[in-house]
Amino acid sequence: MNPPLPPIRDVINRHGLSASKALGQNFLLDEQLLDRIAAIPGDLAGHPVLEVGPGPGGLTRAILRAGGHVTAIEMDRRCLPALEELSTAFPGQLSVIEGDAMKIDHAQTMGAPSAVIANLPYNVGTALFVRWLSGEQWPPQWTSLTLMFQLEVAQRIVAQPGTGAYGRLAVLAQWRSDAKLAMKVHRSAFTPPPKVMSAIVHVTPKAQPEGVSARLLERVTEAAFGQRRKMLRQSLKGVPHALDALDIVGIDPQRRAETLSVDEFVVLARTLGTLG
C-alpha cells in the first residue's frame, strides 16, 4: 500500500520552490501523467532506476509508486528537503545525490544495470543523452532510457533519412538501439508552461554491429552533419581515409549526409576502421 502523499503543488508551495530558468527546470504536476511516464519502461518493481533532475519529486514519486529503487541526482539544493520527505515515505527506495549529473560517473554510482527515467533539464538534456549513447562498452549499463525532451529534439532522435530532422542524434540513437517516440506532452502540463511542446523518447539497447568503433562512428557523423548542406566529399575530407572508405563501400561522394541510412553510416565507419 503506497503512503498518502500531498499534491505536488502543495509540496512546491510549502517549500517555496519555483522552477529555475537557469537550470532549465519545468515541473510536472499531473499525477496521472507522471504514472503513465513511469509505466513506459515496463515493470519497475525492485528495479534500480537513475533519475536526473527530479526537482520537487513529481516523477520520482511515480517511479517509487511503481516499485522502482531510485537514485536521483539533483543539483538544486532547494529541492532536497522535498526529496527527503519522499525518502521517508518510501523507506529504502530512494537515495539522493546532490551534484551535477554531467560530472558524475553514472555507471559507478549505480553499480548495476538500471533504467534511466528523467524529465531532463532542457539545458543539459541532449548532452546527457549523447553521453549515454556513446562509448565503446556495449551493451551499456542502462537497460532503457525514458526521457523527456522538447518535441523538436525528440523528433530528431527518431527521425528517418531524407527528412529535415534526421542528423547525428538519429544515427547515434539508432545504430545500436531502438528509439521510439512514446508520448507527446502538452506544454500546459508543466509549471511554468514552456514555450514548446515536449515528448517522451524511449530507447532500448540492441546488439551492436560487429567490427564498428563507436568513436569512429561518432567522428564520421559529427563531420558529415557538421556541414550537412555540403556533399560528403567536402564534409568528410578532414577525416583521414574517409574519402577512400566512401569509394570502397560504393557511396557516391556527391551525396549529402542526410541521405545516408544508419546502416550506410555503420558500413562507412566499419570500413574506416580497417583503413586506419
N, C-alpha and C positions, 0 to 999 in steps of 0.2 A: 504493500500500500504506500503510494507516494505521499509525502507530507504536504499539507496545505501550504501554499505559498501566496504571498501578497501579489497583486498585479505588478508587472514590471514598471508601469508608470508610477506607481506608489513608491517603489524602491528608488527610482530615479529622483523623484521629488524629495524623498526623505533624506537622501544623501547629497542633495543639491547638485546632481550631475547634469551636465549639458554636453551635447556632442561637440567634440573639438574639431574645428575645421583643419587645424594644423596637423592633427593625427589622422585625418581622413575618416572620421567616425560618422556613422549614421546608425541610430539604434532601431532595432526591430521590436515592436511591442505586441504583435498579434500572436497569441499563444498557439492557436490552431495552425497558423502558417509555419511557426517555428517547429511544431511537432511534425509537420509534413516534410520539412527540410531534414530533420533528424532521421526520418524514416527512409530517405533516399538510399543510403549505403546498405540497407538491409538490417538484419538482426544485430543489435549492438550489445546485447546482454553480456556483461563480463568482458567486453572487447576494449582494449586500450584505444583512446581517442586523443589526438592532438588538436587543440583549438588555438588559433592565433587571433588576438584582439577580441576577447569576449566582452569587453565593455562592462555594462551592468549585469550581464549574465543571462540575457534572454535566450539565446541559442544554447547556452551552457545548460540551463535547467531542462530544456527539451531533450538534450543528449543524456542527461542524468536520469530523467524520467524513463528513457528508453533502455536504461541499464548500463550505459557506457561508463567506463572509468576514464575520466578526463584529466589530461594535463593541459592547463591553459596558460598561455604566455601573454602577459599584459604589461605594457609599459606605462600606462596611465594609472598612477598610484591612487588617483581619486576613486577608481573603481574597485580597489582592493577590499574595502570594508563590505561592499555588496556581495562580492565573490566569497568572502569569508562566511557570510550568512548561508550561502549555498553549501559551502563545505560542511557546515554544522548540520544543515538539513539532510544532507546525503553523506553520512559518515563513511569515510574510506573510499569515496568515489571521485573526489576532486582534489587535485593539488594545483596550486597556482604559483607560477614563476614570474616574478617581476623582472622585466627586461625587454630588450629589443629582439624580436624574432629573427631579424636579419643577421644578428651577431651571435645567435645561439646555435649550437650543434644539435639539430633535432634528433638525429639518429642516436647520439649519445644520451640525450635527455630521455628519450622513450625507452631505448634498450630492447624493444620487442616490436614486431610488426604491428602497425597501428593504422587506423583510419584517420584521415585528416578532414576535419569539418570546420569551416570558418566563414563568417561574414567578414571577408578580408578588408582591412582599411584600404581605401581606394589608392592611397599614395604609395603603397608597397605591394599591392596585390600581384601585379604582373611579375615583379622581380622575384617574389617568393615562389610563384608558380614555375617560372623558368628554372629556379634553383631545384625544386622538387623533381623536375623532369630531366635535369642534367646529370652528368656524372657517368662514369664507366660501370659502376656497380648496378647490376640488374639481375633479377627483379629488385626493386627498391624496397626500403623498409616499410613504406606506406602500402596498405592494402587497397586503398582507394582515396581519391581526392574529391571532396564535395564542397565546392567553393562558390561564394557569391562574387560576381563581377558586375561592372557596368555592362549593359546588354551588348554594346558595341564590341567590348573586349571578348565577351562570351562567344559572340558570332565569329570573331577572328580565330578562336580556339577550335571551333568545329567546322570551319569553312572548307569548301572543296576547291580544287584547282580551277582556274579560269574565272574566279569571282573576285570582286574588289577587296573582299575581306581576307582572302587567302594570302598567307605570308608565313613568316618564320614561326610564329606561335603555333599555327596549324600543323606544320611539319614536326615540330618538337613534341607536340601533344599526341600526334597520331602515328608516328613511325614505330613505336613500341608500346602504345597504349590505345585503348578505345576511349574516345571522348564524345560525350553527348550533352546536348542542352536539355537539362532535366526539368526546368521550371522557369517561367518568367515571373518577375516580381515587380508589381507596380510601384512607382515612386511614392505613392500615398501610404504605403505600408511602413515607411520609415519616419523617424523623428530625428532631425528635421527632414522633410522630403528632399531628396537630391534632385538635381535638375534633369536627370535622365532616368530611363528605365534600367532595371537590373535583371540578372538571370543567374540561376544556379547551373554550374557545369559539374558533371560527374565523370571522373576519369578513373579507369581501372587498367592496371598494367597487363601486358600480354608478352608472349615470348619475343625476345629481341632478335632481329635478323642476324644471322651469323656473319662474322668477318667484318663487322662495321664498328668503327670507333665513334663513340658519341661526340668526342671532342672534334673530330674531323667533320662530322655532320653539322655540328653547331657552327663551325668555322665557315663551311660552304654556304649554309643558309644565311648566315649573317652577311657574308659578302654579296650573295645573289640578291637578297631582298633589301640590302642597304642601298642599292641603286636599282630599284625594281623597274624603273622605266627604261633602263638600258638593256641591250642584248647581253646574253651570258658571256660572250667573248670580251665584253668590256667590264662587266661587273665582277667576273671571276679572274681577270688577268693578274690580280695581285695575290692569288692563291697558287703556290707552287704546284706545277703539274696539272692544274685544273683543266686547262685547255686540251692537254693530251688525253686526260680522262674523258672529256666530252667526246673526243674523236673515237676513242676505243669503244665506248658504250653506244655510239651512234646517236648522240643527242645533238641536234642542229645548234651550233653556237649562236645563230641569229634569233633563237627563241628567247623569250623573257622568263624570268624566274616563276612568275605566277602561272605559267602554262605547264610547268613540270609537276607531275604527280608526286605524292610522297614516296612511292616505290622508286621513281626515277632518281630522286634525291638520295635514296638509300643506295642504289646501284652506283651512283656517281661517287658517294663517299667511300664505298667499299673498294672501288677501283682506284681511287686516290690513295687509299691506304697501301695498295700494292706498288705504287709508284714512288712512295716517299722513301 
